[in-house]
Amino acid sequence: MSELSFESPLAGAAAPSNLAVTVREIPDRGMIDLRGLTSDRKFMAAAKEVLGVDLPKAPRTSVAWGDIKVLWLSIDQWLILCPRTKSPELLAQLRDSLAGIHALAVDVSDMRAVIRVEGDGAREVLMKGTSLDLLSGEYGAGTARRMRYAEIAALLHVVEEDVFDIYVFRSYAHYAWDFLLATAREPAMVKLFGKQSLPA
């Protein structure tokens, strides 16, 4: 009898050494799509009981509790992140807690690839593929939002000041990976000029 095995979308892919930033896959990310109504107190309380934290209500925000992160996707949708090995147990707990409540929880760990871009200049690299102004003050740590990246649908999560996770559908993983490798090459780095002093 054959056994199930998991292979990440970018298994075997390796970034070259001539990149200006670090680009790597996060292969062990568990993801649960959660839907429900914020106006339903029972739903909000049941989710908090399992996750240990209130679901974020503000657009483009996220919250964290231990190794669990919750990203706001829309007024009634959240993406729950956890270690991949933990997602089946967490999903079972959510479904038990949400029993009888108008809600939906689905394991979508195989749906997306997660690519991490980090280092000084990561924002400039990412801006080559999106119209978002990542240099503005709107994109601090914890920000989560959908975007168009290199003409495909993607989800951006600002993990830290210079650490970004990009979520793309599995079928576009290699396309997004190749685009990043091309735009993150050191010779292709964008050099931005800050304020300059007036000449004497």
Disulfide bonds with the S-S distance in Angstrom:
none
